[in-house]
Amino acid sequence: MNAAPHVAAGAPGTGAEPPILLITGVSGSGKTTIGSLLAGRLGWEYAEADSFHPAANIAKMSAGHPLTDEDRGPWLDNIGHWIDETTAKGRPGVVTSSALKRAYRDRLLRGRPQVRLIYLDADRETVARRLTARNGHFFPPELLDSQFGDLEPPADDEHPVRVKVDDKDAPLTVAENLIHTEKLEAVEAAHDSAASSSAAHDKEATA
């Protein structure tokens, strides 16, 4: 039986708004798998990074060409809009994004204190193995060099939650460990807690 994956906790959110988890890391680190597991277990909103890319970006990556900072601008803005819309609905959420550079993360995190940065730290060998085996995804393994070349791992002042990723730990184990270490609460549990608190208050008022 494998030990629980190492998770280094970041700074807690403000608590003023429902949290949004921003799952980051290079392609092949497990963002989609772990992000969808977290959202499913918690009953939170979920969005996957690839769905925010303009068609021109997808075509460029499919042809084996890395994206420029200019290419990524509309993509990052689309992710930011999703975060804002989800928060406006009063819903917690999970969204994935490679967000390889500090500037990309700053663009997503600035002015959004409810966003928690989760960084999936996968080594080159693990990522290469996963990309080679992957089917039906538009990211060619040949772009591995550009991914790691652009990668600027989150600094301590970004308060990331660092998760060391390899193939020894099942994705569900990683997700469950994050739920535990970050004290993430399922939507149903949060609703039940609020209802219980309200009922207790009403009982005291009529006692």
C-alpha positions as CSV (number, residue, x, y, z in Angstrom):
1,M,0.0,0.0,0.0
2,N,1.5,3.4,-1.0
3,A,1.8,6.2,1.5
4,A,-0.3,9.2,1.0
5,P,1.1,11.6,-1.6
6,H,3.1,14.6,-0.2
7,V,1.0,17.7,0.0
8,A,2.5,21.0,1.2
9,A,-0.3,23.2,2.3
10,G,-0.6,26.8,1.2
11,A,-2.2,29.8,2.8
12,P,-5.9,29.4,3.6
13,G,-8.5,31.5,1.7
14,T,-10.2,34.5,3.2
15,G,-13.5,32.6,3.8
16,A,-15.4,35.6,2.4
17,E,-16.4,33.8,-0.8
18,P,-16.7,30.2,-1.9
19,P,-13.2,28.8,-2.8
20,I,-12.1,28.2,-6.3
21,L,-9.3,25.7,-6.8
22,L,-6.9,26.5,-9.6
23,I,-5.1,23.2,-10.5
24,T,-1.9,23.9,-12.3
25,G,1.1,22.0,-13.7
26,V,2.5,20.9,-17.1
27,S,0.5,18.9,-19.5
28,G,0.5,15.3,-18.3
29,S,0.7,16.2,-14.6
30,G,-2.9,15.0,-14.0
31,K,-4.8,18.3,-13.8
32,T,-7.9,17.1,-15.6
33,T,-8.0,13.7,-13.7
34,I,-7.5,15.2,-10.3
35,G,-9.5,18.3,-10.9
36,S,-12.6,16.3,-12.1
37,L,-12.2,13.9,-9.1
38,L,-12.2,16.8,-6.7
39,A,-15.2,18.5,-8.3
40,G,-17.1,15.2,-8.4
41,R,-16.4,14.3,-4.8
42,L,-17.2,17.8,-3.5
43,G,-20.1,18.6,-5.8
44,W,-18.4,21.8,-7.0
45,E,-18.5,23.5,-10.4
46,Y,-15.8,22.3,-12.8
47,A,-14.1,23.6,-15.9
48,E,-11.2,22.1,-17.9
49,A,-8.5,24.3,-19.3
50,D,-8.6,23.0,-22.9
51,S,-12.2,24.2,-23.3
52,F,-11.1,27.8,-22.9
53,H,-8.6,27.8,-25.8
54,P,-9.6,29.6,-29.0
55,A,-9.7,27.4,-32.1
56,A,-6.5,29.0,-33.4
57,N,-4.6,27.9,-30.3
58,I,-5.7,24.3,-30.6
59,A,-4.8,24.2,-34.3
60,K,-1.3,25.6,-33.4
61,M,-0.6,23.1,-30.7
62,S,-1.9,20.2,-32.9
63,A,0.6,21.3,-35.5
64,G,3.4,21.0,-32.9
65,H,3.9,24.7,-32.4
66,P,4.2,26.1,-28.9
67,L,1.9,29.0,-27.9
68,T,3.3,32.5,-27.3
69,D,2.4,34.8,-24.5
70,E,0.1,36.6,-26.9
71,D,-1.6,33.4,-27.8
72,R,-2.3,32.6,-24.2
73,G,-3.9,36.0,-23.3
74,P,-7.4,35.3,-24.5
75,W,-7.2,31.8,-22.9
76,L,-6.3,33.2,-19.5
77,D,-9.0,35.8,-19.8
78,N,-11.6,33.2,-20.5
79,I,-10.5,31.2,-17.4
80,G,-10.7,34.4,-15.4
81,H,-14.2,35.1,-16.6
82,W,-15.3,31.6,-15.6
83,I,-13.9,32.1,-12.1
84,D,-15.7,35.4,-11.8
85,E,-19.0,34.0,-13.0
86,T,-18.8,31.0,-10.7
87,T,-18.0,33.2,-7.7
88,A,-20.9,35.5,-8.7
89,K,-23.3,32.5,-8.5
90,G,-22.0,31.8,-5.0
91,R,-20.6,28.5,-6.0
92,P,-17.2,26.9,-5.2
93,G,-15.4,25.5,-8.1
94,V,-12.4,23.7,-9.6
95,V,-10.6,24.9,-12.8
96,T,-7.5,23.6,-14.5
97,S,-4.8,25.6,-16.2
98,S,-1.2,24.9,-16.9
99,A,-0.4,28.5,-15.9
100,L,3.3,27.7,-16.4
101,K,4.6,31.2,-15.8
102,R,4.3,33.5,-12.8
103,A,2.8,36.2,-15.1
104,Y,0.0,33.8,-16.1
105,R,-0.8,32.9,-12.5
106,D,-0.7,36.6,-11.5
107,R,-3.2,37.3,-14.2
108,L,-5.6,34.7,-12.8
109,L,-5.0,35.3,-9.1
110,R,-4.8,39.1,-8.9
111,G,-8.0,40.5,-7.3
112,R,-9.3,37.0,-6.6
113,P,-8.5,36.1,-3.0
114,Q,-10.9,33.2,-3.1
115,V,-8.7,31.3,-5.6
116,R,-6.4,28.6,-4.1
117,L,-3.4,27.7,-6.2
118,I,-2.7,23.9,-6.4
119,Y,0.5,23.0,-8.1
120,L,0.9,19.4,-9.4
121,D,4.7,18.8,-9.4
122,A,5.4,16.0,-11.9
123,D,8.9,15.1,-13.0
124,R,9.9,15.0,-16.7
125,E,10.1,11.2,-16.8
126,T,6.6,10.8,-15.5
127,V,5.2,13.4,-17.9
128,A,7.0,12.0,-20.9
129,R,5.6,8.5,-20.1
130,R,2.0,9.8,-19.8
131,L,2.1,12.0,-22.9
132,T,3.4,9.1,-25.0
133,A,0.6,6.9,-23.8
134,R,-2.1,9.5,-24.1
135,N,-4.8,9.1,-26.8
136,G,-7.2,11.6,-28.2
137,H,-5.5,14.7,-26.8
138,F,-4.1,17.5,-29.0
139,F,-0.9,18.0,-27.0
140,P,2.0,16.2,-28.9
141,P,4.7,14.8,-26.7
142,E,7.2,16.7,-28.8
143,L,6.1,19.9,-27.0
144,L,7.5,18.5,-23.7
145,D,10.7,20.5,-24.0
146,S,8.8,23.8,-24.4
147,Q,6.6,23.0,-21.4
148,F,9.5,22.5,-19.1
149,G,11.4,25.3,-20.7
150,D,8.5,27.7,-19.9
151,L,7.8,26.3,-16.5
152,E,8.3,28.7,-13.5
153,P,7.3,26.6,-10.5
154,P,5.2,28.7,-8.0
155,A,7.2,30.6,-5.5
156,D,6.5,30.6,-1.7
157,D,4.9,34.1,-1.9
158,E,2.2,32.7,-4.2
159,H,1.2,30.4,-1.3
160,P,0.8,27.3,-3.5
161,V,-0.3,23.9,-2.3
162,R,2.4,21.7,-3.8
163,V,1.5,18.1,-4.6
164,K,4.3,15.8,-5.7
165,V,2.9,13.6,-8.5
166,D,4.1,10.3,-9.8
167,D,2.6,7.0,-10.9
168,K,2.8,5.4,-7.5
169,D,-0.2,7.2,-6.1
170,A,-3.7,6.7,-7.5
171,P,-5.4,10.0,-8.6
172,L,-8.2,9.3,-6.2
173,T,-5.7,9.1,-3.3
174,V,-4.2,12.5,-4.4
175,A,-7.7,14.0,-4.5
176,E,-8.8,12.6,-1.2
177,N,-5.6,13.8,0.4
178,L,-6.1,17.3,-0.9
179,I,-9.7,17.3,0.5
180,H,-8.3,16.4,3.9
181,T,-5.3,18.7,4.1
182,E,-7.1,21.7,2.7
183,K,-10.3,21.0,4.7
184,L,-12.5,21.2,1.5
185,E,-16.2,20.9,2.2
186,A,-18.7,19.3,-0.1
187,V,-21.6,21.5,-1.2
188,E,-24.1,19.1,0.4
189,A,-22.2,19.2,3.7
190,A,-22.0,23.0,3.7
191,H,-25.8,23.2,2.9
192,D,-26.6,20.7,5.7
193,S,-24.4,22.6,8.2
194,A,-26.1,25.9,7.4
195,A,-29.5,24.3,7.7
196,S,-28.6,22.8,11.1
197,S,-27.3,26.1,12.3
198,S,-30.4,27.9,11.2
199,A,-32.7,25.3,12.9
200,A,-30.7,25.5,16.1
201,H,-31.0,29.3,16.1
202,D,-34.8,29.1,15.5
203,K,-35.2,26.6,18.3
204,E,-33.3,28.9,20.7
205,A,-35.4,31.9,19.7
206,T,-38.7,30.0,20.5
207,A,-37.4,28.4,23.7
